[in-house]
């Protein structure tokens, strides 16, 4: 980021297909079943025409699924979207069309919430962008998985031997295997099983690594394949000595007492990782490690840890595999998070940023706050699970969820709701983004998982401060809001 201090939070959603319907306070305006987006009439919206405008909405896949539903990045249609003014009144509601697109009335400073119903009918995932403006394009959706782990197939990979190698590590897009050298004939043989939960394209790259007895990488080689079940793929003797990656971070604030480096292959769901760490000296630290040059980039992760009750601040950077060097001086970093409290009973959250993880004497900065509240309740024979992700300006230190209109009232957290799994809250700084207006233009998937965005080459770098131990859940009805 290049602007004033900011803050931000997280959530999630799902979809189908159907007609586009735009609704304001006075009722339904237009509907279309042909996938086109009808123009929205602002005349029916009872607010000043010079302040009200429209925002474009894109709803992509959001929910993990059991063998059905759109995959990551695919459109999710027929998703309800609600736009509220800052005073909580309804500016408009709409359903996205079959392509996951719509245009909706918005008021400056208002909120836009997308509502993804769970496929099993047992709850929903909601995502809110706060402090929206006319002209915004708001992209909802995240990285999803097929939870149905049905076996797709298996392949066999044979390797030539390498002198000094004690064992081999073989991986593809979906799985990995550690294997010892063959007892006869030399080399090694690995079997990799793919499942629907992780198998992507049949066009894959198999990576083979040779490691010594201490686990240090000696050499690597990769081979592109077209995946065919029950096929054996044989590597030629093309071992390449692993190049050395170098990582240096300087200009750190003096309260940082430990730094952990993690360098991971970005090409694989289960990556190869080189991990090392230590204490800074003179507010700087460096590390070196052998690393395989596979794929277009590697993901460098630098964990900064300070004394006291604070969560870590983590710097994610993409490194080209033909130049595995990270040199960062006085990186732009968000403030530390000393605590974060989530209150499902009150539908709100508060957090406590402290100072900055950047160079001593330099102001910290961030572009957004992203949080996720998770809650659930018994509903007759069913247990309903909800998650609500919120993306808000960095200037805020507390947030109350928007109160949705009557058709969606049952989705709001209630006083007696329980927490179903970990709540999260993070402060996000993106050096290539200039403030919250630019951050809001990023897709939800990048804001909710900046590590994923850097890994996939969407962002070159991002820094995130996490609350210690995740966000605390509080059920008491008193205080704070």
N, C-alpha and C positions, 0 to 999 in steps of 0.2 A: 504493500500500500504506500501511497504518497500523501496521505492526508491526516486529519486529526484522529485522536484516539477513538476506537470503535469497539463493538462487541457482538457475539452471535450464537445461534442454537440449532436443534435437529428434529426430523419427523419422517413418516412413510405412508404409501398409498397403493390402489389397484384399478382395474378397468374392464370394459366391454366394448360394445359398439352400438351405435344408434343414431338418433337424430339430434340435431343441434337445437336447443331451445333457450332463448334469452328471456330473462324475466327481471323486471325492476319492481319498485314498490307497487306499481299499478297493475302488475300482472305479466303474462307471457307476451312477448313482442313478436317473435318470429320463430319458425321451426323449419328445419330442412332435413330430409332423410337422404339426400344425395351426396352428403359429405362436404357440401359447400358451407361457408360461414356467412350467415346473413348479416347485413349491416345492423348495428345496434342503434336504436332511436334514443338519443339522449333527452329528447323533449319530455319523455314520460318520467324522467328522474327529477324529483323535486329538490334540486339543489342548483347553485349558481352555475350557469353554463360555462362561465369563464374559468371555473376551477375544475369542473368535471370533464374527464376525457375517457379514453378507452385504453385498455392494456391487452396485449396479445397473450394468450395462454396456450401452453403446450403441455400435454400430459403423456408421459412415457411410462413404460413398465415400472411398477413399484413393488409389487408383492412377490415374495417367494411363493412357489407353487408346487403342486404335486403332479407334475407331468403335463400341465396345461397352463395356458396363459402366455402373454407376451414375454419375450426375453429382454435382457438389458438393452436399452436404447430403442426398442420397438414401440410404436404408438400404442397407447391404451385409450380407447375411446369410451364415450358415454360416462364420463367422470363428472360428478357434480362439482361446481366451483362457485364459491360465495365471496362476494366483494362487500366489505363493510366500510362505512365512513369512520373517521376518528371518534365520533360520538356513539358508535355502535349501531347506527341505523343502517339498513340494507341499501347499498348502491345498486346491486344487481346480482342475479343468480343465473347460471347457465349450465348446460351439459356440453362437453366437448363432442365434436363429431367423430366419425369413425377413424379419422386420421389423427385424433387426439389434439385437435386445434379448436380455438374459439377466440372471440373478442368479447370483452366484458367491460361495463362502465366501472371506473375507479375514481376515487376522490383522493387528492394529495394527502399523504399521511395515514391513509386507511390501510386495511389488510385484505389480502386475497388468500383464500383457503381452498385447497383441493381435497376431495374426500374420496378415498379409494375403499370401497367395501371389500371385505375379505371374501374370497371365493366360497368358503364354507358357511357364510352368513353369520359367523361368530365374531363380529366386531368390525373394526375399520382402521385404516391408517390415514391420518390427516397431516397435511403440511401447510404451514402459513408463512407467507412472505409479509413482513410488516413494513410500514412506512413506504408504501408503493406510490408511484406517480403515473400520471397519464403518459402514454408512449412506452411504458415498460413492456418487455417481453419476458414473461415468467415461465421458466421451464421446470416442470415437476418430473420426478422419476429418479431412480437410483439403480445401483448394481443389484441384480436379483439372481437367485439361484433356483434351480429345479431341485426341490427337496426329495424327490423320488429317486432313490439311489439304485436304479436298475442297471445291471451290467450291460454295457454297450458291446464290449469285446475285449480281447487281450492280444498283445503282441509280444514277440520275443526279440531281444536285441543281443547280438553277440559282439564282443569287443576283442581287439588284439591286446596282448599284454604290454605293460610298460615297466621297465626296470625300476625297482624301488617303490612300486605301488603296493600298498598293503591291502587296499580294497578300492572298490569303484562305486561311484554314485551315478545312477542313470535316471533321467527324468524326461517326461514329455508334458504336454499341456495339462494333463489330468492326474498324473501319478508319478511316483518315484520308487526307486529300489536301491538299497545298499547291497552289494554282492561282493563276495570274496573271490580271489582268483580260482579258476578251475583247477581241480587237483591233477587232472591229466590234460594234456594238449595245450596248456597255457591259456591266456586271455580270461574272459569272464562271460557269463550268460545271465541276462536279467529278463524278468517277465513283468510287464506293465499292464494293469487292468484299468480300463476306462469305464466310467459310470455316467449316467445321464445327468447327474448333479454337476459334473465338471467338464464333460466332453463337449468341445466346441466344434471347430472345423476339422474335417479330415486332412486338411493340409497343415501338418505339424512340423516342428523341429525337435528332434531328439538330441539331448545333450548328454555327453558322457564325461565324467570327471574322474581323474586318478588321484588318490590321496595317499599320503604316507602314514606310518603307524601313529603319528601324533594328530592326524586329521588335517594336516596342512595340504592344500591343493598344490599338486605338482604340474599337471597338464590337463588339457581339455580338448574336446573336439565335438562338433555338432554335425547333424545330418538332416536335411529336409526330407520328409517322407509324405506319401499319400497313405493315410491310415486305412488298412484293410484288416479285418478281424482274422485272427489265427495265422498271421504272416510273420515270418522271421526277417529281420532287417540286420544286415551285417556291415559294421564299420570297417573301412580300410585302415591301414596303419598310418593315421594322419594326426597323431598326437602333437599338440602345440603347447610349448611351455607357457604356463599362465602368466600374463603380464601383471605387473604390480600396480595396484590402485593406491593413490595417495589422497588423504583427507586432512585438511587443515582448517581450523576455525580459530580466529583471533578476535581481539577486542571484546572479550566476554566480560560481563559484570563480575565483580569480585566475590559475590555470594555463591556463585556456581562452584561446587566442590567436586563434582564428578560429571564426566561426559562419556556417553556410550555411542560408539559408531556401529552402524549396521548397514552393510552394502548387500543388496539383493538383486538377483536377476529379475527383470521386469516382465519377462516373457511367459512366466509360468505361474499357475495358481498356487503351487507349492514350490516356492523359489529356493534356489541355493543361496545361502547367506554367509557372509564373512562378518564376524562380530569381534570387536575389541573395544577397549575403553581405558580410562584412567583419569587422573586429576590434572586440571590445567596448571600450567606454570607460567607466571607472568601474563595471566588472562588469555592464554592461548594453549592449544593442544593439537598434536598431529598424530596420525596413524598411517600405517601401510599394511597392505595385505594382498596376496595373490588372488586374482579374480578372473573368471572365464569371460572372454569377449564375445558374448552371444546376444543376438537381438540388437535392436537399434539403440537401446539405452539400459542403464542400470539405475536402481533406486537407492540413493544415499539417504540414510536416516541418522540424524544427530540428536540424541536425547540429552537435554541439559537439565541437571538436577541441582537444586539448591537446598540449603539447610532450612529447617523449619517445616511447618505443616503446609506444604505447597505441592500441587501437582507438577509434573514435568512440563517443560516447553520443548517441543520437537520440531526440528527443521528438516523438511523433506526437499530433496533436490534431485533432478534428473541429470544423469551423466551420460554422455555419448560413449558407447563401448570402445570406440577407437581413441578415446582420450579420457581415461578413468582418473580424473583429477578434480578434487573439490577444494577450492581455496576461497574462503569467505572471511572478510574482515568486518567486524561490527555489523553483523546481519540485522536487518529489520525484524524485530520480534514483538509479539504482543506482550501485555503485562502478565505477571504470574497470577494464577488463581489460588487463593488461599482456601476458598470453600465455595460450594454451590448447593443451594437448597431447592428441592422440587416439592411442591405441595399439591398433589392431585386433588385433595379435598377442597382446595381453594382455586384450583386451576391456574396456579402461578408458579413462578420461580424467581429466585434472587441469587446473586453471585457477588463475589468480593475480589475484584482485581487489585493487585498491589504492585506498584512500581513497574519496572520493566526488566526483561531478561536481556536487553541489549547492552551495548557498551556503557560503562559507567559514565554518568553525566549526560547521556543522550536520552531523549524521550522515547518511550516505547510507543508503538502504534499498532492498530489493527483495523480491519475493514468490516468485520461483521461478528456477531455472536450467533452461534448455532446450538440449539438444545433439543433434547428429545425427552418427552414425558411419556411413561408407559403405565397403563392402569388397566384394571379388569374388574369384572363383576359376574356374579351368578345371575342367570336369567332363565329360571325354570330348570330344565334339564341341561342347559348349555352354560358354558363359561365364556363370556365375551372378552376378547382381548383388543385393546386399543393402544395405538401409539400416536403421539402428536409431536411433530417436528416443527420448530419455529426458527425463523431466520430473521434477525432484527438488527437495527443499527448498533454500532460499537459504542455509542454514547450512553446506552442504557445499562443499568445494573439490576433491573428487575423487569418482569414481564408477566402480564396476565393474558391467558388465552382469550381470543375473541369469543363472544357469546353468539352462537349461530342461531339463525331464525328457526321458527317452529318445526319445519320438516326434519331438522337435524338435531333437535334438542337432546334426543336420547344418546347422542355421541359425546356430549360434554362429560367431563369427569364429575363424579358425585362424591358426597362427603364420606360415604362408607366404601368407596372403591379401594381395592388393594393394588399394590404395585406388582406387576407381573414379571419384570426383569429390570436390569440396570437402566437407570436414567443417566443421561449424559449432558454435559455442557462444555462448550469449548469457545475459545477466543481465536479468531482466524486472522492472520496477516498474509496477504498475497502481494509480493513486491511488484508484480506486473499489473496490479489493480490500484486505481486511485480512488479510494473511499467506498462508501456503502452503495452509492448509485451504480458504480461499476461492478461491485460485488454482487448486487442484486441481478445483474445481467448474466451472471454465471449460472449454469444449471444447478438445481438442487443436489444432484449427484456429486458435483465438485465441491460444493459447500459442506455437505454432510460427510464426505470422505475425501478430504484434500490429498491424503496419501494415494488413493486410487487415481485421482486426477493427475498427479505428478507421475505415477507409475505408467499411466497410459499416454503420456505426452500431451495432455490437455493443458496443464500448467507446468512451467519450468521449475517453479519453487513455491513452497508454502510453509508457513510456520504456524504452529497450533499450540496453545496453552490448554492443558487439561486440568480439571478439578481433581484434588487428591482423592483417590479411591472411587472416582465416579461422583455423580451428584447425589447428595444425601436426600433420602425420601422422608418427608414429614407428613404425618396425618393430622396433627393437631389443628383445630380451626382458628387458633388465635394468632395475632401478630402479623407483621410483615407487609400485608397488603391493605 
